[in-house]
Amino acid sequence: MSGGSCSVCGSIIYCKALCKKHYMKLQRHGDPRAGYEHERKRGTGTVTADGYIEIKRNGVSRLEHVLIAERALGHALPSEARVHHVDGNESNNSSTNLVICPNDAYHQLLHSRQRALEGCGNANWLKCQYCKVWDAPQNIICGKRVKFHRACKNSYEFRRTNG
């Protein structure tokens, strides 16, 4: 070991102007700061594996977006309520980025409309599960689990049964 301080954290230098921890990150990932995108200042919470920010107060962990939604409502969220991130970034907990959904079905509806808007430019359109083309709802049949064009399903069934 040599004297001096790590260029990333200020600890004692191990090699190449880095402490042992950051030198190992350099060796493994090619970047001594790898993983820092998930670190936060002390006391501001941690980032979960799903990308949500979790705050721990008095030994109890809560998701930050839920706390912000409850503060906006003025009371606890109902048990079936979900909080939707408009931009899809789970760590962006700005109050303008959060929508309180009354239940999971409404939350899933927002996600499906968002996928449609990104996929074809029209939030009302549906995607055929066979040909993967977005189309107007009147041209799509909604089955129990799939949405499809009748011709696409017939073609699929014909190929499946006739090899």
N, C-alpha and C positions, 0 to 999 in steps of 0.2 A: 504494500500500500504506500501511496505517496501522500504528501500534504496537499492542502488546497481544498476547494469546495466544488461540489457537483454543479455543473452548469444548469441543471434542471431544478434541483431542490435545495442545494446549499450544503448537503451532507459531505462527509469526507470522501475525497476522490479515491476510486478503486482503479480505474483504467480509462484512458481517452477522455479525461475531464468529466467523468461520470462516476457516481457512487455505484456500488455493486448492483443494487436494484435496477437502476437505469441502464447500466452496462448490459445486464442480462436481457432487458427489454430490447435493447439495440440488437443483441445477438439473435433473439428469437423472432422479432417482428420487423427489424430494420429501422425502428424508430424508438428512441428512448422515452418518448412521451406517449407511447401506445397505451390506450385504455383511459387516458385522461379526459376523453370526451364524456365519460360517465361519472367523473368525480365532481363533487360540489364542495363549496366552502363549508367548513365545520358549522353545524347547527342549521343548515339549510336543507337537510334531508339527503336521502340516497336515491339512486336510480335503480329500479328493479330490473330484472331480466327482460321484462316486457317493455321497458322504456318509460314507465310511469315514475313519478317522483313520490317517494314515501317519506312522510314526516313522523318523527317519533316524539311524543310529548307525554311526560309523566308515565313512561313505560309502555304507552299504547301507540302502535303504528297505524297511521291513517294515510290514505292516498291524498295528495295535495289537491288534485282537481275536485275531489269530493268535498273537501273542506271549503274550497272557494265557492262551490255551488251552494253548499249549506249556508255560508255567510251571505250570499246573494239572496237566498230564499228567506233567511231569518230563522230557520229551524232545520232540523235533521231531514235528510232526504227520506222519502218513503222507501220501504224495503225493496219494492219492485222497480224503482227509478234507476236510470242509467245516465251517465254523463258522457256526451259525445264531444270529441275534439274535431272541430270543423276542418282544420288543415291536415288532419291525420297524424300530427306530431304529438305523441303522448306526453312529451315533456313541456309542451307549450301550454301553460296553464293560465294564460291571459284570460280575463273574464269575457272578452269579446270573442274568444276562440272556443268557448264552452257552450253547449246546448244541453239543457236538462230534459231528458226523455222520460215520459211517464212509465214506460216499460221496455223490455228488451225487444219486443216486436217492432215498436216505433224506432228504436235505435238501429235495428237491422234494416228497416225501410230507408233510413237516412243513408246508410252505407250502400245499399243497392242503387239508390238514386244518384249517389256520388259516383259510383262505378259507371253507371250509364252516361252521366254527364261527361266524364273523362273519356269514355270509350267512343261515343258517337256525337256528343254535343247536345243531346236531348235527354233530360233526366227522366222523362216518361217512357222512353223506349225500353224494350226487353231484349235479352240476348238468347238466341236459339242455342240450346245445349248441343245440338248435332253439328250445325254448320258454323257456329260461333259468330254469326252475323247479328248486329243490332237491328231491330225492326219495330215498327209501330205496334202498340198493344193489340189492335184489331187483327193483325196478321199472325199473332203468336197465340198458341194454345197453352194454357197453364194447367199442367197436370199436378198430381200430388207433390211431386218432388222436382219436376223438370218443366222448363218452358221450351216450346219448340214450334217450328213450322210443320204443318201436317206432312208436306212433301218430304221434308228432311227425315222425319221419323219413319215414314213408309219406306223410303230408300234404305235407311239403316236396317229396318226389320227385314227387308227383302235380302240385303247382302248377308245378314246374320243367319237367316234360315236357308239360303240357297248357296252359301259358301262363296 
